[in-house]
C-alpha cells in the first residue's frame, strides 16, 4: 500500500488547521461518493502537490496584499 499522510500531518506542515485543510480539499479535490464520511488518507505524492499549490497561492495572495498596501500608501501621500 502507498504511503499516506493525514490531514493533521499536512496541515501542520502548511501551518493551518486540519479543519481548514479539509475545507480546501473539499473545494479543490472533491471525494468520490463512497469515500465521503470516511477517514481522509492523502497519498504522499498528492500531499506534495497540495503543499506546492497551497504555498504558491499563499505567495501570490501576499504579493497582491503588498501591492494594495503600497498603492494605499502612495495615494495617502498625495
Steps between C-alpha positions, in 0.01 A plus 500: 500500500624850417612729778234747612485824696218602732337843475646580842855424383463701180326788679789519747745528210292779347442685827120475482238305691396152385143631472613776262701252295202266465289796382764586239516138389122479466502814283793401278487120503150365560487143624310223330172406665622176661784684683279771650472463875816288520841590639711714267817335376707708260765322291846651556533604134165680513592662833813646339290637213252651746782656703662652190169639374407642842836673540475648149147633568612640834802674343282651226246623756781661698630677187151637430464615860838676493410673173172622649678634808758676282225656289313622810818655639575674172144636481529624857811702417320702234 
